[in-house]
Amino acid sequence: MPAKVDEEKCTGCETCVTECPSEAISMADEKAVVDPDTCIDCGVCVDACPEEAISME
């Protein structure tokens, strides 16, 4: 399962974008967006997010 972003918690800090090893996260409307086809389910973004806005389902 790819990572999921809680848009209400996401502040658009882009930490997850720089930390993602597969470059699966981009920004849209100042929120993080995960590309499910590129996400490798590693969880690095979950640990990196200072707002706890990303989870693995």
C-alpha positions in Angstrom: 0.0 0.0 0.0 1.4 3.4 -0.9 1.7 6.2 1.7 -1.4 8.3 2.3 -1.3 12.1 3.0 -3.8 13.6 5.4 -4.4 17.0 3.6 -5.7 18.6 6.8 -2.5 18.0 8.6 -0.1 18.6 5.7 1.5 22.1 5.9 3.4 21.9 2.6 6.8 21.9 4.2 8.2 19.6 1.5 10.3 17.5 3.9 8.7 14.3 2.5 9.5 15.3 -1.0 13.3 15.6 -0.3 13.4 12.5 1.8 11.5 10.1 -0.5 14.1 7.7 -2.1 11.8 6.8 -5.0 10.8 10.4 -5.8 7.1 9.4 -5.5 6.0 12.6 -3.6 5.3 15.9 -5.3 3.4 19.0 -4.3 0.0 20.1 -5.6 -1.9 23.1 -4.2 0.8 23.3 -1.4 0.1 19.8 -0.2 2.1 16.6 -0.6 0.8 14.1 -3.2 2.0 10.5 -3.4 2.2 8.7 -6.8 1.0 5.2 -5.9 2.8 3.7 -9.0 6.2 5.1 -7.9 5.8 4.6 -4.1 7.9 1.7 -2.8 6.1 1.5 0.6 9.3 2.1 2.5 7.8 4.5 5.1 10.7 7.0 5.0 8.1 9.8 4.5 6.1 8.7 7.5 9.1 9.1 9.8 10.3 12.3 8.1 7.0 14.2 8.3 7.1 16.7 11.2 3.3 17.1 11.1 2.6 13.3 11.2 0.4 13.9 8.1 1.6 10.7 6.3 0.7 7.2 7.1 1.0 3.7 5.6 -2.4 2.0 5.2 
